[in-house]
Amino acid sequence: MDPSYPTTNITTPNHHDILCGRGGGTNAHPGNINFRRLVAEHKLRYLAASKSDKPGVAREVVQEWRSLDPPGRFLAKIDDKDMGGGGGGGGEKQTLWYDVGDKKAREKASQCLRERNGAANEAVQALVKTVTASGEACPTDYDTLMKKANQVKAKNDLTIQAQNELLAMNGMGRGVMNGAMVG
């Protein structure tokens, strides 16, 4: 990260800053929205990665975010400081932010890579297993994954059709339909 770019006492987070914390205010911040887009680009690779490779994907997401111009930061609130003067109180409160560091940033990236609909993640993981069963690398984008999954399904359908025809020719009267014995 650029050493001339502040990492503490930040008063105005920018579009490359992720606001850590809960609630609609952080989710709606432009930096959080941009970060979710970046995470989406890496999600398939993360889901396809082995348990030991997942932290590396999160680390790459953080490195990519931090290499933006201005540098991407992961910010948390310090506290509200009384920005007024004169000792009489009634001053204006201002929220200050600080960068949480790379370890917390990787935790945040991992959390984002894992989250969303659990059923959708399971479905994507099943697709990834099907597509990579032949030893091929997992596609890194959803469209390519779906094309490959459709190719695998078409190949499996042809195999089932050929098995059914062979069984019928042998007078077995029973066949395999969608992987289940029928007859």
Disulfide bonds with the S-S distance in Angstrom:
none
